[in-house]
Amino acid sequence: MASTKSAKKRILVIQKKTLRNKMIKSRTKTEIKKVFVALASGSKEQATATLAKAISQIDRAASKGIFHKNNAARKKARLTNLVNKM
């Protein structure tokens, strides 16, 4: 356990940041899953609409440093390829 005041504060700050990062990462994963559900349903329009939301969410997570920019680019490219192959 931390003994200094600054160390205790860092623990609290890290906990808040961890919760924020988990929330954003979870939201991103949910949007990606929605794309796969739309692909499974066979609706190109729905897949395209959910892809746009997923890409926006991935970009938002990458801008906040939750995903590395190359990781985000890879996720977007793979999702886009799946939708385009439909």
Contacts in CASP RR format, 6 or more apart in sequence:
PFRMAT RR
TARGET T0000
AUTHOR 0000-0000-0000
METHOD contacts of the structure
MODEL  1
MASTKSAKKRILVIQKKTLRNKMIKSRTKTEIKKVFVALASGSKEQATAT
LAKAISQIDRAASKGIFHKNNAARKKARLTNLVNKM
2 8 0 8 1.000
2 10 0 8 1.000
2 11 0 8 1.000
21 64 0 8 1.000
21 66 0 8 1.000
24 60 0 8 1.000
24 61 0 8 1.000
24 64 0 8 1.000
24 66 0 8 1.000
25 61 0 8 1.000
25 66 0 8 1.000
25 67 0 8 1.000
27 57 0 8 1.000
28 54 0 8 1.000
28 57 0 8 1.000
28 58 0 8 1.000
28 60 0 8 1.000
28 61 0 8 1.000
28 66 0 8 1.000
28 67 0 8 1.000
31 50 0 8 1.000
31 53 0 8 1.000
31 54 0 8 1.000
31 57 0 8 1.000
31 58 0 8 1.000
32 54 0 8 1.000
32 58 0 8 1.000
32 75 0 8 1.000
32 79 0 8 1.000
34 50 0 8 1.000
34 53 0 8 1.000
34 54 0 8 1.000
35 47 0 8 1.000
35 50 0 8 1.000
35 51 0 8 1.000
35 54 0 8 1.000
35 79 0 8 1.000
35 82 0 8 1.000
35 83 0 8 1.000
37 50 0 8 1.000
38 46 0 8 1.000
38 47 0 8 1.000
38 49 0 8 1.000
38 50 0 8 1.000
38 51 0 8 1.000
39 47 0 8 1.000
39 82 0 8 1.000
39 83 0 8 1.000
39 86 0 8 1.000
41 47 0 8 1.000
42 86 0 8 1.000
44 83 0 8 1.000
44 86 0 8 1.000
47 83 0 8 1.000
47 86 0 8 1.000
48 83 0 8 1.000
51 79 0 8 1.000
51 80 0 8 1.000
51 83 0 8 1.000
54 79 0 8 1.000
55 76 0 8 1.000
55 79 0 8 1.000
55 80 0 8 1.000
58 67 0 8 1.000
58 72 0 8 1.000
58 75 0 8 1.000
58 76 0 8 1.000
59 72 0 8 1.000
59 76 0 8 1.000
61 67 0 8 1.000
61 72 0 8 1.000
62 68 0 8 1.000
62 69 0 8 1.000
62 71 0 8 1.000
62 72 0 8 1.000
67 75 0 8 1.000
END
